[in-house]
Amino acid sequence: MHVDTDQLAANKAVVGKLVDAWNVRDVSQMMRYWSPDMVHHGRDGAMPASEVGGEMQRFIAAFPDIHIHVEEMIAERDLVSTRLTVSATHSGPYLNIEPTGRSVRCALMGQLRIVGGKVVEHWGVADTVHLLEQLGLIDGELLEATA
């Protein structure tokens, strides 16, 4: 089986540019890498590209100093998998929660399918329980059961 290492590197570069755009909070730049018919798969089901930008804007409004650090990125076929650490300060309303001013760190795992230099599908899983604990909404002892 032939592995196109140039294509794998190009796919990883697309994901790297997406992370860079997140880190300067430029949603329009991020959207340049999403296919118009891209689908985000999350715990609430599928979200079309037309809604993804709004979700990104709401998160940036709540955590305006967001920074994403790439811990690891692996590419195979048309998929790029990531292990990320997100750091931010809760400075705006989030999930109807008034700003706490708390600093948070959250693990984020993702997989992106890239075709023609654009993300056509995205799957993401965030350690939301840990995020909510850092915001003071969940008792830290409950995390012991999820470790």
C-alpha positions in Angstrom: 0.0 0.0 0.0 1.4 3.4 -1.0 1.4 6.1 1.6 1.4 9.7 0.2 3.6 11.3 2.8 3.2 14.7 1.1 -0.6 14.5 1.4 -0.4 13.4 5.0 1.9 16.4 5.7 -0.5 18.8 3.8 -3.5 17.5 5.9 -1.6 18.0 9.1 -0.7 21.6 7.9 -4.4 22.3 7.5 -5.1 21.3 11.1 -2.1 23.3 12.2 -3.5 26.4 10.5 -6.9 25.8 12.1 -5.2 25.7 15.6 -3.2 28.9 14.7 -6.5 30.6 13.8 -8.1 29.5 17.1 -5.2 30.9 19.0 -5.7 34.4 17.5 -9.5 33.9 17.7 -10.1 34.5 14.0 -13.3 32.6 13.2 -13.3 33.8 9.6 -9.8 32.4 9.1 -10.9 29.1 10.7 -13.9 28.8 8.4 -11.6 29.0 5.4 -10.5 25.5 6.2 -14.0 24.1 6.6 -15.8 22.8 3.6 -19.2 24.5 3.1 -20.8 21.1 3.6 -18.6 20.1 6.6 -20.3 18.2 9.4 -19.2 18.4 13.1 -20.0 15.3 15.1 -20.5 15.8 18.8 -22.3 14.4 21.7 -25.5 16.2 20.6 -25.3 14.7 17.1 -24.3 16.3 13.8 -23.9 20.1 13.4 -23.7 21.6 9.9 -21.0 24.0 8.9 -23.5 26.9 8.9 -23.8 26.5 12.8 -20.1 25.8 13.6 -19.0 29.4 13.3 -21.6 30.6 15.7 -20.5 28.0 18.3 -16.9 29.0 17.9 -17.9 32.7 18.4 -19.8 31.9 21.6 -16.9 30.0 23.0 -14.4 32.7 22.2 -16.8 35.3 23.8 -16.8 33.2 27.0 -13.0 32.5 26.9 -11.4 35.3 25.0 -7.9 34.4 25.8 -8.2 30.8 24.6 -5.0 29.1 23.7 -4.8 25.6 22.2 -1.6 23.6 22.5 -1.1 20.6 20.2 0.2 17.7 22.3 0.2 15.3 19.4 -1.1 15.1 15.8 -1.2 11.9 13.8 -2.3 11.6 10.1 -3.4 8.5 8.3 -5.3 8.2 5.0 -7.6 11.4 4.9 -7.8 11.6 8.7 -5.8 13.7 11.2 -6.2 12.9 14.9 -5.2 15.4 17.6 -4.6 15.5 21.3 -4.9 19.1 22.5 -4.8 21.1 25.7 -7.0 24.1 25.8 -6.2 26.9 28.3 -8.4 29.9 28.9 -10.0 32.3 31.4 -13.7 32.3 31.9 -14.4 36.0 31.2 -17.8 36.0 29.5 -21.1 34.1 29.9 -20.8 30.4 29.1 -23.8 28.0 29.2 -25.8 30.7 31.0 -23.0 30.8 33.6 -21.8 34.3 34.4 -18.0 34.8 34.2 -16.1 33.4 37.1 -12.7 34.8 36.2 -11.3 31.3 36.7 -8.5 29.9 34.6 -9.2 26.5 33.1 -7.4 23.8 31.3 -9.2 21.1 29.4 -8.1 18.1 27.3 -9.6 17.9 23.9 -9.4 15.0 21.4 -10.3 15.4 17.8 -10.3 13.7 14.5 -10.7 15.6 11.2 -11.3 14.2 7.8 -9.7 16.3 5.1 -10.5 16.3 1.4 -8.9 18.7 -1.0 -7.4 20.8 1.7 -10.7 21.3 3.6 -12.2 19.7 6.6 -15.3 17.8 5.6 -15.9 16.0 8.9 -14.9 16.7 12.5 -15.3 14.6 15.6 -14.4 16.2 19.0 -14.5 15.0 22.6 -13.6 17.5 25.4 -13.1 16.8 29.0 -16.2 18.9 29.8 -16.6 17.4 33.3 -13.2 18.7 34.3 -14.0 22.1 32.7 -17.2 22.4 34.8 -15.3 21.3 37.9 -12.8 24.1 37.3 -15.6 26.6 37.0 -16.9 25.5 40.4 -20.0 23.7 39.0 -19.1 20.2 39.9 -17.7 18.8 43.1 -14.1 17.8 42.5 -14.6 14.6 44.4 -16.9 13.4 41.6 -13.9 13.5 39.2 -12.4 10.6 41.1 -15.0 8.4 39.5 -14.2 9.6 36.0 -10.4 9.4 36.2 
